[in-house]
């Protein structure tokens, strides 16, 4: 099994947006490249990753590149796509004609393992400092993020092995299984109920949860399937 630790930076989060930086580490191959996306970069995205129009103006398109050819060739083999919030990156890769037969989403795994909702955040950079990772990595840079991602992945494998008394292969198999389905969100990480358990909000402010579900379902750019799944599950009780 080849694990493809991957991260993308993009022009934005809408249906028209495209990949402009790709980093991956797989089977001894390391890539960190910028590409001309062929569409404008949203200012909010630029303010996050600091990649400007000028920086990619003379870069090649991703489709037709050596990196694209490598992934196109190997992605349908036993290569397992590993990312934090994998759905977002997979959707971006799909726009470039690349799909994978299996994926591990470390965000879903973290949510699944945080059964008592003790963590204040499940974001990659929060987890970086929570687990005291000794690493030089720039946040919201695709290469910097995969350096953190890779360390997080092995820490999660170690935790599952300890909790379940299982082998490394069995722990990775469990992560694959967790990643195939929506995870329950136990605690609000944003909004007026931030820090509150969703079960408590259901009892005290059901209207807010109904409103949030409508907002999420009507926003085509919102890919938070875990929260949507959780809201539907709780409200259907």
N, C-alpha and C positions, 0 to 999 in steps of 0.2 A: 504494500500500500504506500503510495507516494502522497505525502501531505503537502498541499500547495498553500502556504501561508500568504495571503493576498490582501491588499488594500488598494482602493482607488480614491482619487480626488477627481471631482467632476465640476462641470460648469454650473450645476445647480441640482435641484431635486425634482424638477418637473418632467413631464413626458418627453419634452423636446431636448432635454439636457443629455450631455455625453461625457464620456471619460476624457480627462486630459493629463492625468498622471496615473501610472500603474507601477506598483512594486509587488514582487512576489519572490518567494524563496521555495524552491522545489527540486528535490533530487540533485542537490549540489549546484543547481543553476540559480543565480541571483540576478534580478532585474530591477532597475529603478529608472524609469524613463518618462519624459514629457512628450505629449503628442498634441498636434493641432486638432482641436475637436470639430472645427468647421462650423461652430455656432458660438454666439457671444457668451462670455462668462458673466454670470449674475454677480452683482456687486456684493451681495451677502455671502456668496460662496467665496469670492475673492478675499473678503475680509476674514474668512476663516482659514483658508489654506495659503493665502498670499501669492497665488499664481496669477500673473497678469496676462493680458492679451499680448503684450510685447514679448513675454517670455516664451510663448508658444507659437508666435506668428511664423517662425521659420522652421518649426519642428514638423516631422512627417505625420501623416495620418496613421492612426493605430492600425486600421485595416490595410494590409499590404506590408506591414512591418515584420521584422524578424520575430519580435515578441508575439505578435498575433499568430504567425505561422506556427510557432512552438506550441502555444496553448491550443490552437485549433487541432493540431496533430495529437496532443496528449490528453486533452480534457475529457475525452470519452473513454479513456482507459481506466486504470484503477487509481487515477489521480483524485484525491479528495480535497475539495475546496474548503479552506478554513479561513473564516473572517469573523469580525465582531459586527453584529447586525448584518449577517451574510446576505439576507434578502436584498438589501439595497445594492450591494456590490454585484450580486448575481444578476439583478435586473439590468444594471449598466453593462455587464459583460454580454448579456443576451442581445442587447442592441447592436453589439459588434459581431454577432453571429457565433458566440461561444457559450456553450452550456456544459454542465458537469453532471456526472451520474450520481454523485454523492456529495454531501456538504456537512460541515460542522460549524454551527454558529455558537461562538463562545458567549455571546450575549444570552442566548436561550439557556445555555448550560449554567451560567452564573445565576440567572433567575430561578432555574429549577432547583439548584442547590441551596439557594438562600431561602430555605423553608420558613424561617422565623422572621424574615424581612428585617434582618439586622443591619444590612448595608444601606448607607445613605444614598448611594448611587450605584448603577451598574455600568457606568460609562468607562471606556477603556482607560482614560487617563486617571480617573479616580482609583481604579483597580491597580494601576501602575504604582501609585504611592501607597495605597493600602497594603500591598504586598511587598513594599520596600524594594522594588526592583532596581538593582544597581546597573543602570544602562544610560548611555548617552543617546537620546532620541528626541527629535523635534515633534511636538504634538501637531496633529492635523497635516502632517507630511506623510505621504504614503509609505515611504521607506521607514521613517521613524515609527509609524504606527505598527508596521509588521514586526519590528524588533520587539515592541511591547507585546503584541499579539502572540508571538511565539513563546515568550516566557510565560504569559498567562495560560496558554494552552497546556503546557507541561505542569504548571501548578495545579490546574484543574484535574489533569490525569492523576497526579499524586494524591489529591484529595479524594477522588472517587476510589482509587485503589485502597486507600486507608479506610474509608467509610464502608466499603463493600468487601474488603478483603479479597480483591480480585487481581488478575494479571493486567499488564499494560494493554494488551490486545482487548481484553474484556472491558476495560475502562473506556477505550476509544470506541468500541462498539456501542457502549451505553451513550456516549456523546453523540454518536451518529443517530441513534434512536431518538434521543431528546430533541435533536435538531429537525426531525421530520414533522413535528406537530407544534401547534401553538402552546406557549407556556402561560401559566397563570401569573398575572401581575398582582402581588399581594399588597403593595404600598404605593401611594401616589408619589411620583418623583417630580411633579410640577403642579402648578395651579393653586387654587385657594385652599385645597385640602392636602397640600404637600406634606409628606411625613405621616399622613393618616392612613390607616388600613382601609382598603376598599370595602371590606365587610362592614366597618363602622359607618362609612359614608352611605352604604346601602340602607342602613337603618335610620340614619339621621338626615340624609339629603338625597333621597332617591331621584328627585327631579334633576339634580346636577348630573348624576350618572346617565340619566336618559338623554339630557342635552348633550353631554360629551359623546355619547354613542352616535347620535345623529350627526354631530360635527365630524366625527371620524369617518363615518360611512359616506358622507357627502363630499369629502375632500379627496379627490382623485390622486393627489400627490402624497397623501398620508399612507405609509406602508406599515404602520404599527399594528400588525395583525395580532400580536399578543394582547395588547390592551383591548382591541375590539373583541377578541374572543372572550376575554375576562368579563367585560361589561355585558356581553350577551348572556354569558353563563350565569352571572349573578342576577341579572334582571329577569331571567326566565324562571327563576325559582318560585 
